[in-house]
Amino acid sequence: MSDNFKFCQAQSFSLSGAGAVIGDVSVTLKTFAGIDGTALTMTDFGNIGFGTLEPGNGALEEQICFTGVTQNANGTATLTGVSNVLFIAPYTKTSGLLKTHAGSTTFVISNTSGFYDNLAGKTDDETVTGKWIFPGDNTNRPTASSDVDSVTDTDFITRGQLARTAIAAAIAATTTAVGYSKLSSVSATPTAPVVVETADTRMPIQGENDALVGTSGTPSSTNKYVTNDDTSTSATASSVPRRIAAGQLTVATTPSAGTDASSKTYTDTFTTRHKAGTLAIPATTQVLTVTVGFLAKTIRVYAVCSSASEPSTSWGVWNATDGNNCALVVTSGSGYSTAEIFYVNAQNNAYSLTGHVQNVTATTFDLDVVSNNPVGCNIVWEAEGQQ
C-alpha cells in the first residue's frame, strides 16, 4: 500500500522566464531539486503537492496545489495540474492561477492551509477517504472510550454489545424461523454443522435405535439388513424364501430316480391338499388315468374284495421319493410283489387284481391295473400334495 499524501522539505525556488499569468494550469521553475540536489518528482509528494507563490508579498501571495512534475532537459521543471487554493475553509480548489506572477518570483513548498486540510484532527469529526490500517496485536487496535451500544444501522458496535446481543437478541430455531440451537454431539463437519430435531421422523427414536441392535450386533458392512432383493419365490442359493402371489411359500425339490417318476421336480408347500375317489374295476388289464388337479406327493390305493369264498384286502402307498417301491400291506392273499402298490387274490387266483402307480403329473396319475375279472372288488384312492 502506497502513501497518497507525503511531506517534502525543500528550499525556495524561483519562477522561470516571464513568470505566470492568471489562468495558467502549469508553472515553470528555474530548478526543482531537494536540499541534497536530487531532482524532485511527483513520487516525493504523493498524489498532490502544495506551495506558495510570493509568500509575504501582501495581496500577491497565492496558495496553489499541483498534481504533476516534469523535469525538463534544460534544467527547469514544470509543475502541472496547477490549481488555486483558498486560504481559509473550505479550502476550495479552482483550476488555474487567480493572480499573475513575474519572472524570478519566489515559490516555496510550505505547509499551507490546504495542506493541513488533508490531515486528520484529533478533536474533529473527520471524513477519512483513505484506508487506515492498524497493524499489531490487541493492544494496538483502536478502542472506544466506553462500551456504549450503537443506535443506528451505520454505527460500529463494541465487542461488549456483540456479546450481549449475539444470543439474547436471537430466537430459538423453529421449523419456519432461523434461530439458535444446541448440538447434541460434536459435529462431524464443524465448519458446517447440521441440526436435526429428535422428533424428526427421519431420525430413529431411542427404542428404534435399540431395535437396530439384533442378535448379530449392530448393522455394519458385515452385518447387513436383509432386503427384498435378498428374497426369492423359488429355491435359490443364499436367498430367503418369499411367498408367491397366491400366498404360499414354495420350495423346489427333486425326488430320487424311479421307473415312473425319474427327473421330476415337485413343490413342497406348507398347505396340504387332499383328494380321494373310487374307481370302477375293469374286467381286463388296462391303464386308468385319475385326475387329481394338483401334483401329488403321496398316493394311497386301497383294494377290497368282498367275495364270500375268499374276502381279501390290501393297500399300498406311493410317494415321490420311493417310486414304485411302495409300502404294501396285504391282509389276505399271497403272491404279491413289492413293485405293486396293491394286490388282491380271490378264490385261488381265479379272480385277481394287481396294480401300481405310474406317470404322475401336475394334475393326474395313472393306475396300471392287471385285472382277471375280479368279483366284488373296489378300488379307493386318495392323493395328498401341497400348494
C-alpha positions in Angstrom: 0.0 0.0 0.0 1.4 3.4 -1.0 1.0 6.8 0.7 -1.1 9.2 -1.3 0.0 12.3 0.6 3.6 12.9 1.6 5.6 15.7 3.2 8.6 17.3 1.4 11.0 19.8 2.9 12.9 22.0 0.4 14.5 25.4 -0.1 13.0 28.3 -2.0 12.5 28.2 -5.8 12.0 30.9 -8.5 9.7 31.2 -11.5 11.5 30.8 -14.8 11.3 33.2 -17.7 8.5 35.8 -17.7 6.7 34.0 -14.8 3.0 33.0 -14.9 -0.4 34.7 -15.6 -3.9 34.3 -14.4 -5.5 31.0 -15.7 -2.2 29.1 -16.2 -2.6 25.5 -15.2 1.2 25.0 -15.3 4.1 26.8 -13.7 7.8 26.5 -14.7 10.6 26.8 -12.1 14.3 27.6 -12.8 15.1 24.4 -10.8 13.2 21.9 -8.7 15.5 19.9 -6.5 15.8 18.8 -3.0 18.3 20.2 -0.5 20.8 17.5 -1.5 20.4 18.4 -5.2 18.3 15.4 -6.2 15.6 16.4 -8.7 12.2 16.2 -7.2 9.4 14.2 -8.8 5.7 13.7 -8.0 6.6 10.5 -6.2 8.1 12.7 -3.4 4.6 14.3 -2.9 2.2 11.5 -3.5 -1.0 12.4 -5.4 -0.9 16.1 -4.7 1.7 18.8 -3.6 1.1 22.2 -2.0 3.1 25.5 -2.2 3.0 29.3 -2.1 3.8 31.9 -4.7 5.3 35.2 -3.5 5.0 34.4 0.3 4.7 37.5 2.5 4.1 39.8 -0.5 0.7 41.0 0.6 -2.1 40.7 -1.9 0.2 38.9 -4.5 0.6 35.9 -2.2 -1.2 32.9 -3.7 -1.6 29.3 -2.4 -1.5 26.6 -5.1 -1.5 22.9 -5.5 -0.2 20.7 -8.3 -0.6 17.1 -9.4 2.4 16.5 -11.7 6.1 17.4 -12.0 8.1 17.4 -15.3 11.9 17.8 -15.1 12.9 19.5 -18.4 16.2 18.9 -20.3 17.4 22.5 -19.8 17.3 22.0 -16.0 14.0 23.7 -15.4 11.0 21.9 -14.0 7.3 22.3 -14.8 4.5 21.9 -12.3 1.3 20.6 -13.9 -2.3 20.3 -12.8 -2.0 23.7 -11.0 -5.0 25.0 -9.1 -5.6 28.0 -6.8 -6.4 27.0 -3.2 -8.4 29.3 -0.8 -6.5 30.3 2.3 -9.5 29.5 4.6 -12.1 26.8 4.9 -13.4 25.1 2.9 -10.0 25.5 1.1 -11.7 25.4 -2.3 -9.5 24.4 -5.3 -10.0 26.3 -8.6 -8.2 25.1 -11.7 -5.5 27.6 -12.9 -3.9 30.7 -11.2 -6.0 33.5 -9.9 -3.1 36.0 -9.9 -0.2 37.0 -12.2 3.4 36.5 -11.0 6.5 37.9 -12.6 9.6 36.0 -13.5 12.0 35.1 -10.7 9.1 35.3 -8.3 9.7 33.2 -5.2 7.9 29.8 -4.8 8.2 27.7 -1.7 7.0 24.2 -0.7 5.1 25.0 2.5 2.6 23.7 4.9 -0.3 25.7 3.6 -3.9 25.7 5.0 -4.9 23.4 2.1 -2.0 21.1 3.0 -3.3 20.8 6.6 -6.8 20.1 5.3 -5.5 16.7 4.2 -4.6 15.8 7.8 -7.0 14.4 10.4 -7.5 16.3 13.7 -7.9 14.6 17.0 -10.9 16.7 18.0 -12.6 16.9 14.6 -15.5 14.8 13.2 -13.5 13.6 10.2 -14.4 12.0 6.9 -11.5 9.8 6.1 -11.4 8.8 2.4 -8.2 6.7 2.7 -7.9 3.2 4.1 -6.3 3.3 7.5 -4.6 0.1 8.7 -3.9 -0.6 12.3 -1.3 -3.5 12.4 -0.3 -5.3 15.5 -2.0 -7.2 18.4 -5.0 -6.3 20.5 -3.0 -3.6 22.4 -2.5 -1.6 19.2 -6.1 -1.7 17.9 -8.3 1.3 18.2 -10.8 1.1 21.1 -13.9 3.0 22.1 -13.8 5.3 25.1 -16.7 3.3 26.7 -18.8 0.3 26.0 -21.9 2.1 24.6 -24.4 0.3 22.4 -24.8 1.6 18.8 -28.2 3.2 18.0 -28.2 3.4 14.2 -27.5 0.9 11.4 -24.3 2.8 10.4 -22.7 2.8 13.9 -19.9 0.4 14.8 -20.7 -1.9 17.7 -18.3 -2.8 20.5 -17.4 -6.3 21.5 -19.4 -5.9 24.6 -22.5 -5.1 22.7 -21.9 -8.1 20.4 -21.5 -10.4 23.4 -24.7 -9.0 25.0 -26.9 -9.3 21.9 -25.5 -12.3 19.9 -27.7 -14.8 21.8 -30.0 -12.6 23.7 -31.5 -10.9 20.6 -31.8 -14.2 18.8 -34.8 -16.6 19.0 -34.9 -20.4 19.3 -34.9 -22.1 15.9 -38.3 -23.4 14.7 -39.5 -25.2 11.6 -40.1 -21.8 10.0 -37.7 -19.4 11.7 -33.9 -19.4 11.7 -32.5 -19.2 15.2 -30.0 -20.6 17.7 -29.8 -24.2 18.7 -27.6 -26.6 20.6 -25.8 -29.6 19.2 -26.4 -32.9 20.8 -22.9 -34.1 20.0 -19.7 -33.0 18.3 -20.4 -32.3 14.6 -18.7 -34.4 12.0 -18.3 -31.2 10.0 -17.6 -28.5 12.5 -17.5 -25.8 9.8 -21.0 -26.6 8.6 -22.9 -28.5 11.4 -26.4 -29.8 10.7 -29.1 -29.7 13.4 -31.8 -32.4 13.3 -34.6 -32.4 15.8 -35.1 -35.7 17.7 -38.8 -35.6 16.7 -37.9 -35.7 13.0 -39.4 -38.9 11.6 -36.2 -39.4 9.6 -34.4 -40.0 12.9 -34.9 -43.1 15.0 -36.2 -42.7 18.5 -34.3 -44.5 21.3 -36.5 -47.6 21.1 -36.0 -47.8 17.3 -32.3 -47.3 17.8 -32.1 -50.1 20.4 -34.0 -52.4 18.0 -31.3 -52.0 15.4 -29.0 -54.0 17.6 -30.0 -57.5 16.6 -28.8 -60.9 17.7 -25.7 -60.5 15.5 -24.9 -57.0 16.7 -25.4 -53.5 15.2 -25.7 -53.1 11.4 -22.4 -52.9 9.6 -20.7 -53.9 6.4 -20.5 -57.4 7.7 -23.9 -57.4 9.3 -26.3 -56.1 6.7 -30.0 -55.8 6.5 -32.0 -58.4 4.5 -33.9 -56.5 1.8 -36.4 -57.7 -0.8 -33.6 -58.2 -3.3 -32.3 -61.0 -1.0 -35.6 -62.9 -1.2 -36.9 -65.3 -3.9 -40.2 -67.2 -4.6 -38.1 -70.1 -5.8 -35.4 -72.1 -4.0 -32.1 -70.4 -5.0 -28.8 -70.4 -3.3 -28.2 -67.8 -0.5 -31.8 -66.4 -0.8 -34.6 -66.1 1.7 -37.9 -67.8 0.7 -40.8 -65.4 -0.1 -44.4 -66.3 -0.5 -45.8 -66.3 -4.1 -48.7 -64.1 -5.2 -51.2 -66.7 -4.1 -49.8 -66.6 -0.5 -48.0 -69.9 -0.5 -44.4 -70.4 0.5 -42.8 -72.8 -2.1 -39.5 -74.8 -2.1 -38.5 -76.9 -5.1 -37.1 -80.4 -4.5 -36.0 -83.2 -6.9 -37.0 -86.8 -6.0 -34.8 -89.8 -6.4 -34.9 -91.5 -9.8 -37.6 -94.1 -10.3 -39.3 -96.0 -13.1 -42.3 -93.7 -13.3 -41.0 -90.6 -11.5 -37.4 -90.1 -12.7 -36.2 -86.5 -13.1 -39.4 -85.0 -11.9 -39.4 -81.8 -9.8 -42.1 -81.3 -7.1 -43.1 -78.4 -5.0 -43.2 -78.5 -1.2 -45.5 -76.1 0.4 -47.0 -75.7 3.9 -50.6 -76.1 2.8 -51.6 -79.8 2.3 -54.1 -80.6 -0.4 -56.2 -83.8 -0.4 -58.4 -85.6 -2.8 -60.0 -89.0 -2.9 -62.1 -91.1 -5.2 -63.4 -94.6 -6.1 -62.6 -96.4 -9.4 -64.6 -99.0 -11.2 -62.8 -102.2 -11.5 -62.1 -103.1 -15.2 -62.6 -106.6 -16.4 -59.4 -106.7 -18.2 -55.8 -105.3 -17.9 -55.6 -101.6 -18.7 -54.3 -98.2 -17.6 -56.7 -96.0 -15.7 -55.9 -92.2 -15.6 -57.0 -90.5 -12.4 -57.5 -86.7 -12.4 -56.3 -85.1 -9.2 -55.9 -81.4 -10.1 -52.5 -81.0 -8.4 -49.1 -82.6 -8.1 -49.5 -85.4 -5.6 -46.7 -86.2 -3.2 -48.3 -89.2 -1.7 -50.9 -91.6 -3.3 -52.6 -94.3 -1.4 -54.6 -97.1 -3.1 -57.0 -99.5 -1.3 -58.3 -102.7 -2.9 -61.1 -104.6 -1.2 -62.7 -107.8 -2.4 -65.9 -108.8 -0.7 -66.0 -112.3 -2.3 -67.9 -114.7 0.0 -65.5 -117.5 -0.7 -62.2 -115.6 -0.1 -62.5 -112.0 1.0 -59.2 -110.1 0.9 -58.0 -106.5 1.4 -54.7 -104.8 0.6 -53.3 -101.3 0.4 -50.1 -99.6 -0.6 -48.6 -96.1 -0.6 -46.7 -94.4 -3.4 -44.7 -91.3 -2.7 -42.4 -89.1 -4.7 -39.2 -90.5 -3.3 -39.9 -94.2 -3.4 -41.0 -94.5 -7.0 -42.8 -97.8 -7.3 -41.2 -99.5 -4.3 -44.2 -99.0 -2.2 -45.2 -100.0 1.3 -47.6 -102.8 0.6 -49.8 -104.3 3.3 -51.9 -107.4 2.4 -54.3 -108.6 5.0 -55.1 -111.8 3.0 -53.9 -113.4 -0.2 -50.5 -114.2 -1.4 -48.0 -114.0 -4.4 -47.7 -110.2 -4.4 -44.6 -108.2 -5.5 -43.1 -105.1 -3.9 -43.4 -103.4 -7.3 -47.1 -103.5 -6.9 -49.0 -101.0 -4.8 -52.0 -103.2 -4.3 -52.7 -106.9 -4.7 -55.9 -108.9 -4.3 -56.1 -112.7 -4.9 -59.6 -114.1 -4.6 -60.7 -117.7 -5.0 -57.3 -119.2 -5.6 -56.2 -116.7 -8.3 -59.3 -117.3 -10.3 -60.2 -113.7 -9.9 -57.1 -111.5 -9.2 -56.4 -107.8 -9.2 -52.9 -106.1 -9.0 -51.6 -102.7 -10.0 -49.2 -99.8 -9.3 -49.0 -96.1 -9.8 -47.1 -94.5 -12.7 -46.9 -91.4 -14.8 -47.5 -88.9 -12.0 -48.0 -85.3 -13.5 -49.0 -82.0 -12.1 -52.7 -82.9 -12.4 -53.1 -86.6 -12.9 -51.6 -90.1 -12.3 -52.1 -93.5 -13.9 -53.0 -96.8 -12.3 -51.6 -99.7 -14.3 -54.2 -102.3 -13.4 -53.8 -106.1 -14.2 -57.3 -107.5 -13.8 -58.5 -111.1 -14.0 -62.2 -110.5 -13.8 -62.3 -109.9 -10.0 -65.5 -110.3 -8.3 -66.9 -107.9 -5.7 -63.8 -105.7 -5.7 -63.5 -102.0 -5.2 -60.5 -99.6 -5.6 -60.4 -96.5 -3.5 -57.6 -93.9 -3.9 -56.6 -90.8 -2.2 -53.8 -88.3 -3.0 -52.1 -85.6 -1.0 -50.0 -82.8 -2.1 -49.0 -79.3 -1.1 -49.8 -75.9 -2.6 
